Amino acid sequence: MHKLVVLYPKPADPDHFRDYYVTNHLPLVTRLPGLLAWRYSFDVAATQGQTPYFAVFEAEFADAGAMTAARASPQGQQVAADVANYATGGAVVIHYPVHDETA
């Protein structure tokens, strides 16, 4: 599995961010080809001190190739272009392979 994570610093207008994100952006995300699962939260907390992030998004794909294809697709390009409509604080995008282990 391959995970894509988007970390959002606090926007200029948190209410607009929440409304636009849920109403407009997430419906675009759900159309990404190869998307296996996704989740988000506006309740981001740091274990110590103040958190540098307002919101977080996680997406799961079968592998890095599937994630890359999704991001390069017309739907992926639309998702990326839409970020400027709500994330005035910018966005940090990271991705990595997930290794499942149990104790």
C-alpha positions in Angstrom: 0.0 0.0 0.0 1.1 3.6 -0.6 -0.2 6.5 1.4 -0.5 10.2 0.4 -0.8 12.7 3.3 -1.7 16.4 2.9 -1.0 18.7 5.9 -2.7 22.1 5.9 -1.3 25.0 7.9 -4.0 27.3 9.4 -5.8 29.2 6.6 -6.8 32.9 6.7 -10.5 31.9 6.9 -11.0 28.6 8.8 -14.8 28.6 8.2 -14.4 29.0 4.5 -11.7 26.3 4.4 -14.0 23.8 6.2 -17.1 24.6 4.1 -15.3 24.6 0.7 -13.2 21.5 1.6 -16.2 19.4 2.5 -18.6 20.7 -0.1 -16.3 21.1 -3.1 -12.9 19.6 -2.7 -13.6 16.2 -1.2 -16.2 15.3 -4.0 -13.3 15.9 -6.5 -11.0 13.7 -4.5 -13.4 10.8 -4.5 -13.1 10.7 -8.3 -9.4 9.9 -8.3 -8.7 6.7 -10.2 -7.2 4.0 -8.0 -8.2 5.6 -4.7 -8.7 2.8 -2.2 -9.5 4.8 1.0 -9.4 8.3 2.3 -10.0 10.2 5.5 -9.5 13.7 6.9 -9.7 15.7 10.1 -9.9 19.3 11.2 -9.0 18.3 14.8 -5.3 18.1 14.5 -3.3 18.3 17.8 0.3 18.1 18.6 1.6 15.9 21.4 3.5 18.9 22.8 3.0 22.6 22.2 0.8 24.1 19.4 0.3 22.1 16.2 1.5 23.7 13.0 -1.4 22.2 11.1 -5.1 23.0 10.9 -6.2 19.9 8.9 -4.9 16.6 7.6 -5.9 14.4 4.7 -4.8 10.8 4.0 -5.3 8.8 0.8 -4.4 5.1 0.2 -3.4 3.6 -3.1 -2.3 0.1 -4.0 1.2 1.2 -4.8 3.3 4.3 -5.7 2.5 3.8 -9.4 -1.2 3.9 -8.7 -0.8 7.1 -6.7 1.4 8.7 -9.4 -1.2 7.8 -12.1 -4.0 9.3 -10.0 -2.2 12.5 -9.5 -1.3 12.8 -13.2 -4.9 12.0 -14.3 -7.3 14.8 -15.4 -9.1 14.2 -12.0 -5.8 14.5 -10.1 -4.9 17.7 -11.9 -8.3 19.1 -11.1 -7.8 18.2 -7.4 -4.4 19.9 -7.3 -5.7 23.1 -9.1 -8.6 23.3 -6.6 -6.3 23.6 -3.5 -5.8 27.4 -4.1 -9.5 27.9 -3.6 -9.4 27.1 0.1 -5.9 26.5 1.4 -4.6 30.0 1.8 -2.0 28.7 4.3 -0.7 26.4 1.6 -0.3 22.6 1.9 2.5 20.1 2.6 2.1 16.9 0.5 4.1 13.8 1.5 3.8 10.2 0.4 5.3 6.9 1.4 5.0 3.1 1.2 3.3 1.5 4.1 4.7 -1.6 5.7 2.2 -3.5 7.8 3.5 -5.3 10.9 1.8 -6.8 13.9 3.3 -7.3 17.3 
